[in-house]
Amino acid sequence: MIGFPWDGGASLGAPGGRYGPEAVRGAIGWWLDRVRGDRVWDVEAGDVVDLGGLRLRDRGDVAIAGHDAEATFAAAADAIGAAHDAGEVPIVLGGDHSITIPAVRALAARSERFGVVQLDAHLDLVDESPAQGRLSQSSPMRRAIELEQGSPRRLVQVGLRSFNYPDFRDWCRERGITQLTAAEALRRGAEQVADEALATATADGARLYLTVDLDCLDPSVAPGVGHQEPGGLPFAFVSTVVRRLAPHVAAFDVAELNPMRDPLGVTAGVAARLVLDFVVAAARAAATQPVSDRVAAPVR
């Protein structure tokens, strides 16, 4: 885990994401207390999972330069890259969704190619705007697909809804971005969505980046986000997708947790649970399948 307490990209959404990583750390202990002898009962899956071969390490927080997004993002890319270089799978805790920009850069620098599965209510494809610049919460997917190792055809967006700029519709279709509204994703079911997203994002041996913007969830489930959109995904759907993709993921982030908008801490608990869903699913796979068979090898 790497905390990224940054909300400098939330120029249009509500500030407060900087408090997200610490809120997740506070919530995650509730479940970690159930681990005994490196084993935990996954009640929903029905099995007891041995975590012995997989450790959840907290690398602390990215060094933040509040006045300088580029300097902060460079520090973040270095910190996340160090986890990659140590053979770890980074789990980045946000922070507004601009945290994904340096996290993807770190993966790209160590990959021939990568793809992204994005669970989100919004496109996050804005190139630049006078109010937000190029490094905001509205731009992480645009910055990802313009990298040499990225491709719009390996971007899968799940949970989209509400309204957006009219020009974006044809722009996305012309570039081959795969997009599923929340309603369509629910019609297909979480397992089918996850399997199809995996096939698209990892085409040609690409490594997989998974980003979960908590506003993909319905506000009744996750009220503490930068910008709520009604009609979102239920927790069970998102949990299933995360669990199904986890064994294949090279880097993972959970973004847009804003504890200031959720005084009861419900959303922090949701974020913490998704992190543990990811870890337990990865541990289960690690016990039966070599890492080399699950995650495409990095470029050294």
C-alpha positions in Angstrom: 0.0 0.0 0.0 1.2 3.5 -0.8 -0.8 6.4 0.5 -1.2 9.4 -1.9 -2.8 12.1 0.2 -3.5 14.5 -2.7 -6.5 16.5 -3.7 -4.7 19.2 -5.8 -6.4 17.8 -8.8 -9.9 18.3 -7.4 -10.4 21.8 -8.9 -14.0 21.1 -9.8 -14.9 18.3 -7.3 -14.9 18.8 -3.5 -11.5 19.0 -1.7 -10.8 16.5 1.1 -9.3 13.5 -0.8 -6.0 14.2 1.0 -7.5 12.6 4.1 -8.4 9.4 2.2 -5.3 7.2 2.8 -5.4 7.6 6.5 -9.1 6.9 6.6 -8.5 3.6 4.7 -5.7 2.6 7.1 -8.0 3.3 10.0 -10.8 1.1 8.6 -8.7 -1.8 7.4 -7.7 -2.9 10.9 -11.2 -4.1 11.5 -10.8 -6.9 9.0 -7.1 -7.5 9.6 -7.9 -8.4 13.2 -9.7 -11.5 11.8 -6.5 -12.9 10.4 -5.1 -15.8 12.5 -1.8 -17.5 11.7 -1.7 -16.0 8.2 -5.2 -17.5 7.5 -8.6 -15.9 7.1 -12.1 -17.2 6.4 -13.5 -15.6 3.2 -17.1 -15.9 4.3 -18.6 -14.9 0.9 -16.3 -17.3 -1.1 -16.7 -20.0 1.5 -13.0 -21.0 1.8 -10.2 -20.3 4.3 -7.4 -18.5 2.5 -3.7 -18.8 3.4 -2.1 -15.4 3.2 1.3 -16.7 4.1 2.8 -16.2 0.6 1.4 -12.7 0.2 2.1 -9.8 2.6 0.3 -6.5 2.8 3.1 -4.0 3.3 2.4 -0.3 4.0 5.1 1.9 2.4 3.8 5.1 3.9 2.8 8.2 2.0 4.0 9.9 -1.1 6.0 13.1 -0.4 3.6 15.9 -1.2 4.6 19.3 -2.6 1.3 21.1 -2.3 2.4 24.0 -4.6 3.7 21.8 -7.4 1.7 19.0 -9.0 4.6 17.9 -11.3 7.0 17.6 -8.4 4.5 15.6 -6.4 3.7 13.3 -9.4 7.4 12.7 -10.0 7.8 11.7 -6.3 4.8 9.5 -6.6 6.1 7.8 -9.7 9.4 7.1 -8.0 7.7 5.7 -4.9 5.3 3.5 -6.9 8.1 2.5 -9.2 10.2 1.4 -6.1 7.4 -1.0 -5.2 7.4 -2.4 -8.8 11.1 -2.8 -8.7 10.9 -4.8 -5.4 8.5 -7.3 -7.1 5.4 -5.9 -5.3 2.0 -5.0 -6.7 1.4 -1.4 -5.7 -2.0 -0.6 -4.1 -2.3 3.2 -4.3 -4.7 4.9 -1.9 -6.1 8.3 -2.9 -6.5 11.0 -3.1 -8.4 12.5 -6.0 -8.3 10.6 -9.3 -5.4 12.5 -10.6 -3.3 10.1 -8.5 -3.7 7.6 -11.3 -1.5 9.7 -13.6 1.8 9.1 -11.9 0.8 5.5 -11.0 0.2 4.6 -14.6 3.5 6.4 -15.6 5.3 4.1 -13.1 3.8 1.0 -14.7 4.4 2.2 -18.2 8.1 2.8 -17.6 8.4 -0.9 -16.7 6.2 -2.3 -19.4 6.2 -2.8 -23.2 2.5 -2.2 -23.1 -0.3 -1.8 -20.6 -4.1 -1.7 -20.5 -6.5 -0.1 -18.0 -9.8 -1.3 -16.5 -11.5 1.7 -14.9 -14.5 1.5 -12.7 -15.9 5.0 -12.6 -19.0 7.2 -13.1 -17.0 9.6 -15.3 -14.9 9.4 -18.4 -11.8 11.3 -17.0 -10.8 12.0 -20.6 -10.5 15.8 -20.5 -7.3 16.9 -22.2 -7.0 20.3 -20.7 -9.2 23.1 -19.4 -8.6 26.6 -18.0 -10.0 25.7 -14.6 -8.2 22.4 -14.3 -5.1 22.3 -16.5 -3.8 18.9 -17.6 -3.2 17.1 -14.3 -6.6 17.0 -12.7 -9.1 14.4 -11.6 -10.8 14.9 -15.0 -7.8 13.8 -17.0 -6.2 10.5 -15.8 -7.4 8.3 -18.6 -6.5 10.9 -21.2 -2.9 11.0 -19.8 -2.8 7.2 -19.7 -3.9 6.4 -23.3 -1.5 9.0 -24.8 1.5 7.2 -23.3 3.5 5.2 -25.8 2.8 2.0 -24.0 -0.9 2.7 -23.7 -3.8 2.5 -26.1 -7.4 3.7 -26.1 -8.3 0.2 -27.5 -7.0 -1.3 -24.2 -9.1 1.1 -22.0 -12.2 -0.4 -20.5 -14.6 2.0 -18.6 -17.3 0.4 -16.5 -20.0 2.2 -14.5 -20.4 5.3 -16.7 -23.6 7.4 -16.3 -25.3 10.8 -16.2 -24.4 13.3 -18.9 -21.2 14.5 -20.7 -19.8 16.7 -23.4 -21.4 15.9 -26.8 -18.1 15.8 -28.7 -16.8 13.0 -26.4 -19.3 10.4 -27.8 -17.8 10.2 -31.3 -14.2 10.9 -30.0 -14.4 7.8 -27.8 -16.0 5.6 -30.4 -13.5 6.6 -33.1 -10.6 5.6 -30.8 -12.1 2.2 -29.9 -12.5 2.8 -26.1 -14.7 0.2 -24.5 -17.5 1.8 -22.4 -20.2 0.2 -20.3 -22.8 2.2 -18.5 -23.7 1.1 -15.0 -27.1 -0.2 -16.3 -25.5 -2.2 -19.1 -22.8 -3.6 -16.7 -25.5 -4.8 -14.3 -27.4 -6.4 -17.2 -24.3 -8.4 -18.2 -23.3 -9.3 -14.7 -20.0 -8.8 -12.8 -18.3 -12.0 -13.9 -18.9 -11.5 -17.6 -17.9 -7.8 -17.4 -14.7 -8.7 -15.6 -13.8 -11.4 -18.0 -14.4 -9.3 -21.1 -12.6 -6.3 -19.6 -9.6 -8.5 -18.8 -9.4 -9.8 -22.4 -9.6 -6.3 -23.9 -7.2 -4.6 -21.5 -4.6 -7.3 -21.7 -4.6 -7.8 -25.4 -1.2 -8.5 -27.0 0.2 -9.4 -23.6 -0.4 -6.0 -22.0 0.0 -5.6 -18.2 -3.1 -4.6 -16.4 -3.8 -1.5 -14.4 -7.0 -1.5 -12.3 -8.4 1.8 -11.0 -11.5 2.1 -8.9 -13.0 5.5 -8.6 -15.3 5.1 -5.6 -18.0 7.2 -7.4 -18.6 4.1 -9.6 -20.6 3.0 -6.6 -24.1 4.3 -5.9 -24.0 7.2 -3.5 -26.2 5.2 -1.1 -23.2 2.9 -0.8 -20.3 5.4 -1.1 -21.4 8.9 -0.2 -17.9 10.1 0.6 -16.5 10.9 -2.8 -15.6 14.0 -4.8 -18.7 14.0 -6.9 -21.7 11.7 -6.5 -23.7 10.4 -9.4 -27.0 8.7 -8.8 -27.7 5.3 -10.4 -24.3 3.7 -9.6 -23.1 0.1 -9.1 -23.8 -1.9 -6.0 -20.9 -3.0 -3.8 -21.3 -6.7 -4.6 -20.8 -6.0 -8.3 -17.6 -3.9 -7.8 -16.3 -6.4 -5.2 -16.8 -9.3 -7.7 -15.0 -7.4 -10.5 -12.1 -6.5 -8.2 -11.8 -10.1 -6.9 -11.9 -11.6 -10.4 -9.3 -9.2 -11.8 -6.9 -9.2 -8.8 -4.8 -12.2 -9.8 -4.0 -10.5 -13.1 -3.3 -7.0 -11.9 0.1 -5.3 -12.0 -1.0 -2.1 -10.2 -4.2 -1.1 -8.5 -5.6 2.2 -7.1 -8.6 3.3 -5.1 -9.4 6.9 -5.8 -11.7 9.7 -4.8 -12.3 8.8 -1.2 -13.3 12.0 0.6 -13.8 11.5 4.3 -15.0 15.1 4.8 -18.2 14.2 2.9 -18.9 11.1 5.0 -18.6 11.7 8.7 -19.8 8.2 9.6 -16.8 6.7 7.7 -19.0 4.4 5.5 -17.0 5.0 2.3 -13.6 4.5 4.1 -14.9 1.1 5.1 -16.0 0.4 1.5 -12.5 1.4 0.2 -10.8 -0.7 2.8 -12.9 -3.7 2.1 -12.1 -3.5 -1.7 -8.4 -3.4 -0.8 -8.8 -6.6 1.2 -10.9 -8.2 -1.5 -8.0 -7.5 -3.8 -5.4 -8.9 -1.5 -7.4 -12.1 -0.6 -8.2 -12.9 -4.2 -4.6 -12.4 -5.2 -3.4 -14.6 -2.3 -5.8 -17.3 -3.3 -4.5 -17.3 -6.8 -0.9 -17.1 -5.7 -1.4 -20.4 -3.7 -2.3 -22.3 -6.8 -0.7 -20.5 -9.8 2.8 -19.0 -10.4 2.9 -15.3 -10.6 4.6 -15.6 -14.1 1.4 -17.3 -15.4 -0.9 -14.5 -14.0 0.9 -11.2 -14.6 2.8 -10.4 -17.7 6.5 -9.9 -17.0 7.8 -6.4 -16.6 10.4 -4.8 -18.7 13.7 -4.5 -16.8 
